[in-house]
Amino acid sequence: MTEYSDKHARSGIRTPLPKLECFKNQFKRYEISISIPEYTSVCPRTGQPDFGTITIRYIPDQWCVELKSLKAYLLAYRNLGIFYENAVNRILRDFVKASKPIQAAVTGEFNVRGGMKSVIEASYPPKTRPKQR
């Protein structure tokens, strides 16, 4: 296994991906939940495949994300070297930039690897944490 580096940590964060397209929302104050149970990417350090389920929940404002473009966007991760944490945060960042929702959350529930299961969630607006004493 290679030594961990900053290159590994940054891998995939700025790689060009297909554009997320949107259409005009016709209703107010409802939630959309999209589950992608066949998400795959590649660990930038080991080169091994990563598998999991990505769930996107959002309250649209003026725009809804078009699902065919979302599928193409997420399929582009298949050969992308990116850590779980970066993938979830990047998906949220790109989703919010494209659709400008009232609220959104992306959860990545990744398959067991090395005896550990990871669940990562990122939200918009970001959740506030209680102050540490």
SULHU-V763274 format. One record per residue. N is the residue number from 1. SS is DSSP state (a for helix, b for strand, c for the rest). PSI is psi in whole degrees, 0 to 359 (NA if undefined). NEAR is the number of other C-alpha atoms within 12 Angstrom. Layout:
BEGIN
N/SS/PSI/NEAR ; N/SS/PSI/NEAR
END
This chain:
BEGIN
1/c/143/10 ; 2/c/159/11 ; 3/c/143/11 ; 4/c/139/14 ; 5/c/168/12 ; 6/a/330/10 ; 7/a/318/17 ; 8/a/314/23 ; 9/a/325/21 ; 10/a/350/23 ; 11/c/131/29 ; 12/c/349/31 ; 13/c/324/27 ; 14/c/9/19 ; 15/c/132/19 ; 16/c/135/15 ; 17/c/162/24 ; 18/c/149/20 ; 19/c/138/24 ; 20/c/122/30 ; 21/c/155/24 ; 22/b/161/24 ; 23/b/158/19 ; 24/b/127/17 ; 25/c/140/21 ; 26/c/352/12 ; 27/c/173/14 ; 28/c/148/16 ; 29/c/65/15 ; 30/c/163/19 ; 31/b/141/20 ; 32/b/134/27 ; 33/b/127/21 ; 34/b/127/24 ; 35/b/132/23 ; 36/b/91/26 ; 37/b/356/20 ; 38/b/34/21 ; 39/b/137/34 ; 40/b/150/31 ; 41/b/190/35 ; 42/b/135/27 ; 43/c/123/31 ; 44/c/341/31 ; 45/c/315/25 ; 46/c/340/17 ; 47/c/3/19 ; 48/c/150/20 ; 49/b/146/25 ; 50/b/140/33 ; 51/b/150/29 ; 52/b/185/31 ; 53/b/128/30 ; 54/b/130/39 ; 55/b/128/31 ; 56/b/123/39 ; 57/b/132/31 ; 58/b/155/32 ; 59/b/110/30 ; 60/c/152/33 ; 61/c/263/26 ; 62/c/343/20 ; 63/b/145/26 ; 64/b/145/35 ; 65/b/133/35 ; 66/c/128/23 ; 67/a/326/22 ; 68/a/319/16 ; 69/a/326/21 ; 70/a/318/32 ; 71/a/313/25 ; 72/a/319/19 ; 73/a/311/30 ; 74/a/328/36 ; 75/a/334/22 ; 76/a/342/26 ; 77/a/342/38 ; 78/a/319/26 ; 79/a/12/23 ; 80/c/129/33 ; 81/b/111/30 ; 82/c/137/35 ; 83/c/154/34 ; 84/a/308/44 ; 85/a/318/28 ; 86/a/322/33 ; 87/a/312/47 ; 88/a/315/36 ; 89/a/324/30 ; 90/a/317/34 ; 91/a/314/43 ; 92/a/312/38 ; 93/a/311/27 ; 94/a/322/32 ; 95/a/313/42 ; 96/a/318/34 ; 97/a/319/21 ; 98/a/317/26 ; 99/a/345/31 ; 100/c/58/28 ; 101/c/166/34 ; 102/c/319/26 ; 103/b/148/27 ; 104/b/152/37 ; 105/b/140/35 ; 106/b/128/38 ; 107/b/131/35 ; 108/b/119/39 ; 109/b/105/31 ; 110/b/145/32 ; 111/b/155/24 ; 112/b/134/15 ; 113/b/126/16 ; 114/c/29/10 ; 115/c/8/8 ; 116/b/143/10 ; 117/b/135/17 ; 118/b/138/23 ; 119/b/122/22 ; 120/b/136/28 ; 121/b/135/29 ; 122/b/143/33 ; 123/b/157/29 ; 124/b/129/29 ; 125/c/157/18 ; 126/c/143/17 ; 127/c/143/12 ; 128/c/145/10 ; 129/c/147/6 ; 130/c/148/6 ; 131/c/140/5 ; 132/c/143/5 ; 133/c/NA/3
END
